[in-house]
Amino acid sequence: MAKMKRYPILFLLFISTTVFSQNYESLSSKVQSFFSQGNFGAAMVFAEQAAVQAEKEFGNTDTMYAKALNNLAMIYQRRLRYLDAERTFLKTLKIKEKAAGAVNFSYATTLVNLADLYKFRKNYVKAIEYYQLAANIDKQVTGENSEMYASDLANIGRVYYFLEEVPKAINYLTKSLEIREKITGKDNAQYAINQVYLADVIALAGDFARADSFYKLGLRILSYKVGTVHPIFLGALKQLSVLYRDKGEIKIADSLIFNGLSIIEPRYTRKSTLFFDFLSDLSELKILQGDLVKAEEYAVEVYQGRKELLDSLHPDINRAALQVAKIFFKQDRFKEASIMLAEFFGRCLDIRQLIYPALSISDIQLVEKMCNRLLIFTIPSTLPKCNQMMR
């Protein structure tokens, strides 16, 4: 009996040795594979192991270790571990600067990654600071007429768009567009993306006709440069739909989103984040058309689908829950609306330390408004608790 008991132990030891004795290259390959599949949970496990292994193989001052940390930070961001991502990016910068200085493409790339993180968390001041640092480096290394510098200017212009600083946004995006036209001409995907970014700003300024023209020009180029199934094309199509929705032309907006869904479903299936993003917009359009039955059908599908597809802490699940609650409220189904809101706030309590820094002021105000409108009619005694959660 003693011998028989040893075999499982020896087998486990063998498995353990096999797992933890993998070299950096092998672990890094697994990270890339899981990341490309969108399996960020598994990617994170191997990325953490890869970082440890890289430090062992190359030392804690080597650029390979910095590369492993940079990959880990990007995965932390996808997993919504924002503080871990920030700390890891900053650590990466220190190693890269010590190893090769701060005026090089690699260092600038990590600056951009960190700026992307700040932008995602809506810390726009920090985002601009790091995008500008990257722009200064890329301008020095590659010159003014380079794709890298044009990309940096576009990034800065994009942040000013989110800040609704229209003149600054137009200034940076126009400079980026001029550089790209000089380098590659107008018949280019990056040029088209710039057109779409400019269209967003022009739409914000209220110039419908000019924004419409810029969107359509960008979409025309993207349709044959990257294809209609590419997320970049579909994102531009979605923005064009928003333009028509805001102008009050709901039927055209509806048809654009419907066309997008007909492209997405065969390529990405109905169980993809892209499909749910478009279906959520369609639900909102059905509300505006007064078709609450269809609005509810689509909103519930989005909510259930995102719960199956995304991490339980993902803010898109809560946005979907709020959409369902809003529809229930419009149907005078206050009890069901309050249940959805209770789930929303329950999730906020569970993930407050993790997610809350990424929630914008406008999102917070929307949540408080929904809480006041819904719960005051259903469970007034819980209203103070809801407001307290949001502080």
N, C-alpha and C positions, 0 to 999 in steps of 0.2 A: 504493500500500500504506500510505503514511504516513497518508492520510486515513482509510482503513478502520480503522486502529488507534485513531484518536482517539474514534470513536463509543462504544465500550464505556467509555472513561475518562469522557467527557462524561456518559454515561448514569449511571454510578456516582456522579459528582459531583452529578447532579440528584437521585438517590435519597437521597444523604447529606444534601443541603440540605433536601429535603422532610421527612426524618425528624427532623432536629435543629432545624428552624425552626418546629415546631409550638408553638402557644401553650399556656399552662398549662391553660386550659379544655379544650382538645382532649385533652391528655395525661391530665388528671384523669378525663375521661370514659372513656378506655381503661382506666385503673386500676380504676374502678368496675365496668366490664363484665367484665374478667378476674377480678376478685375475686369477683363474684357467681357466676361460673361455677366457682369453685374452682381456677382456673388461677393459683396464687399465684406461679409462676415468671415468667410473662409479666407479671403484675400488678406484681411487684417491679421488673422492667426499666423499665416506664413510670412507676412511682412514684418511682424514683430520678431519672429525667429530669424528672418533674413538679416535684420538690423543687428541682432546679437551676433550672428555668425560673421557678418561683415567686419564687425569690430574685432573679432577673434582673428580673422584671416588677414586683415589689412591694417588694423590699428585704428585708434579713435581720432586720428588726424588726417586720415586718407580720404581722398575724394570718393572712393567707392563706398566708404561708410556714409559719407554725406549723401550719396545717391540713394542708398538704402533708407536713410532717414527721410529724405524728400518724398520717396514713394510711400513710406509709412504715414507721413503727415497728410498726403493727399487722400489716403484711405481713411484716416481718422476723420477727415472732413466729410467724406461720403457717409461715414457712420455717425455723423453728428456729434462727434467728440471734439468740439471746436477748440476748447482750451488746450487739449492734448495736441491738436493739429498746430495751433499757434506756437506752442513751446517747441515742438519738433522742427517746424520751419525755421524758427529763430536759431535753434541749435545747429541746423544745417548751414545757415548763413555764416555762423562763426567758424565752423570747420572749413568751409569753402574759402573764406577770406584768409584764414591762416595758411591754407594749403597753396592757394594760387592768386591771392589778392582779390580785390573787390571790383576790378574793372575787366570783366570777361563775361562771355555769353552765359556760362553756367550760373554764375552768381546772380546775374540779371533775371534768369529764368526762375530762380527761387524767390526773388523779390516779387515777380509777377504772380507766382503761386500764392504767396502770402497776401498780396493785394486782392487776389480773387477771393480768398477767405474772408477778408475784411468787408469786401463788397457784398458777399453772400450774407454776412451777418449784419449788413446795413450800417457798418461803421465806415461811412463814405469818406470822412476826413482822413482816416488812416489809409484807406484804399488809394486815394489820390496821392498821398505821400509816398507810398511804395511804388505805385505805377510811375510816378515822376522820377524816382531814383533809378528805376529800370530804364526809363527813357533817356536819362542823362548818360547812363553807361552805354546803351545801345547806340546812341548818337556818336559817342566818342569812339566806340569800337568799329561800328559798321558804316558810319556816316549818316547824313540826313536823308539821303535818297536810298533807303533800305526798307525791306519789308518789316524787319524787326522794329525799327523806329516808327514806321507807319502804324504797326499794331499797337505800340505803346500809346501813341496819340489817340487812336481809336478807343483804347481802354479808358483813358482819362475822359474823353468826350462822353463815353457811355455813362460814367459815374456822374458827370455833371447833368446828364439827362435824368438820372434817377433823383438827383437833387433839384430837378426842375429849374436849373439855371440855363435857360435856353441859349443866350448869346455865347456863353463859354462852351457849351456842348457843340453848337454849330461851328465855332471857331476851330476846335480840336478835330472834329470829324471832317471838316472841309480840308484842313491841312493834310490829314491822313489820306483822304480821297485823292488829293492832288499828287501826293507822292506815289500812290499806287497806280494812278493813271500814267505817270511818268515812267514807272518801272515796267509795268506789264500791259498798259493800255486798258481800255474800258471793258474789253471782252474777257473778263477774268472773275473768278469766284470771289476773291477777296474784295475786289472793287464792288461787286454786287452786294456783298454783306455790308460794306460801308454805306451803300445807297439805302439799304434797309434801315441801318442805324440812323442815318440822317432823316429818313422818312418818319421814324419814331419821334424825333425832336420836332420836326415840322408839324406833325399831327398834334403834339403837345402845345405848340404855339397857335393851333387853331386854323391852320391853312390846309383845309381838306383837299383841295384840287392838287396842290403841289405835293402833298404827302402821298396822295393816291398815285400820282405819276411816278414818284420815286420808288414806291413799293412795287409797282407793276414792272418798272424797268429792272429792278433787282431780281424779281421773281422770274422774269423772262430769261435773264442770263443764267440764273441758278438752275433753271429747268433743264438746260442742256449741259451745263458745266459740272453739276454734282448730281443731277437727276431729281425727279419729283418725290422720290421716296426718301431723300436725304433729310435728316432732322433740321438742317439749316433752311432748306426750302419750305418745309412744313411750318417752321417757326415764323417765317416771313408771311406765309399764307394766313396763319393765325392772327398776326398783327394787322394784316389788311382787313380781316373780319372785324377786329376790334374798332378799326377806323370807321367802318360802315355802321357798326352797332352804335358808336358814340354819335354818329351823325343822324341816327334814327332810322336808317335804312336796314331794318331788321331782317327782311326777307333775303337781301343780298348777303348780309353777314351770315345768316343761316345756311345759305347755299354754299358759301365758301368753307364753312366748318364741315358741312356734309361731304363736300368734295375731299376735304382733308381726311376725313374718316374712311372714305372709300379707298383712299390711297394707303392709309395706315393699316387697316384690318388685314388685307392679304399679306402684307410684308412683315408687320410686327405682331399681329394677332390682337384679339380683344383683351388680352391679359398683359398689356404693356403700358408703361407710364405715359408714353406719347398718346396712345389711344384714350386713356382716362383724362389726360389734359384737354383733349379736344372734346370729349364727351361732356366734361364739366362745363365747358363754354357753351355747348349746345343746350345743356340743361338751363343755363342762365338765359339764353335766348328764348327758350320756350316759356320761361317765366314772363319775359317782356312781351311775348305774344299772347299771354293769358292761358296757355295750355299747361296747366299745373299737373295734369295726369302724366304727360310725357316728361315734364320737368322732373317730377318725382321719380319716374322710372329710370331716367338717366342718372340722376343724382344718387340714387340708391345703388345703382350698378357701379358708379365711381367709388362710392364709399366702401362697398363690400370688396371691390377689386383692389383698391389701395390697401385695405387691411390685409388681404392675402399676399400682396406683392411686396409691400414696403416693410421696413423695420417698424416695430410697434411704436417707436418714438418719433416717427417722421411727421413733421408739421402738416404735410399734405393730407394726412388722414384727418386731422382736426379741421382743416379747411373744408374737406368733404362733409364732415359731420355738421359743420355750421350751415353748409348749403342745404342739407336735408332738413335741418331745424328751421331754416328760413321758409322752405316750402311748406312744411307742416304748419308753421305759424300762419301763412297766407291762406291755408285751408281750414283755419280755426281748430286745428288739432293740437291744442296747447299741451295736453299731457304728453303726447309723443314728442313734441318739440322739446319739452323740458327734460325728457329722458336723454335725448341726443345731447343737450347742453350739459347735463350731469356727467355724461361720459366724457365730453370735451374737457370739462374742468377737472374731472378725476385724472385724466391723462396729463393735464397741465401740472397737477400736484406731483405726479410721479416723475415727470421729466423736467421740472422747473429749472433746476440747476444746469441742465444740459441744453435745453432748447431755448429757454426764455431770452438769452442774449441775442438770438437771431430774429426775434419777433419785432417787427417795426412798430413805431408809435401808431401809425394808421391802423395796423392790424389789431393792436391792443384796443384802440378806440372802437373799432368795429365790434370786437368781442364784447366790450362793455355795453355798447349800444344794444346788441342782440340780447345780452343778459337782461338789461333793463326792460326791453320790449317784451321779452318772452316770460321771464320768471316772475315778473311783477303780477302777471295775470294768473300764474299757476301755483307757484310755491314761494310767496313773498318772504317767508321766514328765511329762505336760503339766499336771498339777494345780497345781504351784507357780506356773506361768506364769499360769494362770487367776486364782488368788488375787491375784497381783501386778497383773493388769490392773484388778482391782476396787478397788485402793487409790487 
